[in-house]
Amino acid sequence: MKEVKALYLKELSELDGVSGDEERVRNFIEEKIKDKVDSLKVDVLGNLIAFKKGTRSNRKFVLAAHMDEVGFMVTNIEDDGTLSFGPVGGVDPRVVVGKHVRIKGELPGVIGYKAIHLQKKDELLASPKFENLRVHIGARSKEEASRKVELGDYISFATDFRQENSRATGKAFDDRAGCAVLMEVIEQEQRYEDDLYFAFLVQEEPGLRGSAVLFEQVCPDLALVIEGTTAGDDPGLPEHQWATRLGDGPAITFMHRGYVVNKKIYESILQVAQKYDIKHQPKRRTAGGTDAARLAKTGGGVPAGVISVPARYIHSPLSMIDLGDFENTVKLVSKILEEGEGFAR
């Protein structure tokens, strides 16, 4: 397979942007796209909304991806200089022990737990709880740690992006992969029939909050949410329980938690994928939710579809995607826009 050059995926993955602290991600995206769109705005909540005028302008079409990632916040500074912390978004405590983190985007730390040879039998058999985990930053006392950290400081996983042939690993592919797809579509510098609003949203992980304020600002006619979603082809998981499979193309959602996808949009996405022979797959499990659910239920409601880049081990320190899936997602979104007013009619 030819090497896929995902223009911004590495930089986006390595930026820290836990929900509510998306500024680094937003600034990066804004700098890269500002000369390729007609206008940009940042709303009160922190969403970045880019606009490109259509050649016919009969419809407002929103393309949305969220900038935030799961992570943590400092909840207490302990007497021994370690940090207590709590999750922001859905993080399984079993995947964080011993992992490198960054506080405030710069201060390194390591998540620690009681050593295995000191644990009692019931502790060995139980999952760790966040209340028993600590971040070690090298401080020897509460006073020393307090000079570097405050309560409420954000903590992100510290994971380098790596690419090997057609696969890439890194953090925050949910949903920096979606952000990268939108940026590549913008990079093409092509005009389409519809007025396009590229919405880079905040605070999706704690409850679809960024998309909740989008409707009144744009009043779109339709929307497409680009996500990073869970893959199912993990060791030991029966195939009938797989949601998606790496290498089988972008996943097209027909239903997820809180939302049955608009049938016209779902079928139209499939038709475009088939028309242009773009490899694709259905998302076969309905767990998890996206900003499409919020858009469908806000204001007058927006018919919204969901296209996702499959990723193994999302909401963990390290995820894996297939770059062919990423490339086909960019292609599918681009072809949908080329269909113009014929899409979802």
Buried (B, 14 or more C-beta within 10 A) or exposed (E): EEEBEBEBBBBBBBBBBBBBBBBBBBEBBBEBBEEEBEEBEBBEBBBBBBBBEBEEEEBBBBBBBBBBBBBBBBBEBBEEBBBBBBBBBEBEBEEBBEBEBBBBBEBEBBBBBBEEEEBEEEBEEEEBEBEEBBBBBEBEEBEBBEEBBEEEBBBBBBBEBEBEEBBBBBBBBBBBBBBBBBBBBBBEEEEBBBBBBBBBBBBBBBEBBBBBBBBEBBEBBBBBBBBBBBBBBEEEEEEEEBBBBBBBBBBBBBEBEBBEBBEBBBBBBBBBBEEBEBBBBBBBBBEBBBBBBBBBBBEEEBBBBBBBBBBBBBBBBBBBBBBBBBBBBBBBBBBBBBBBBEBBE
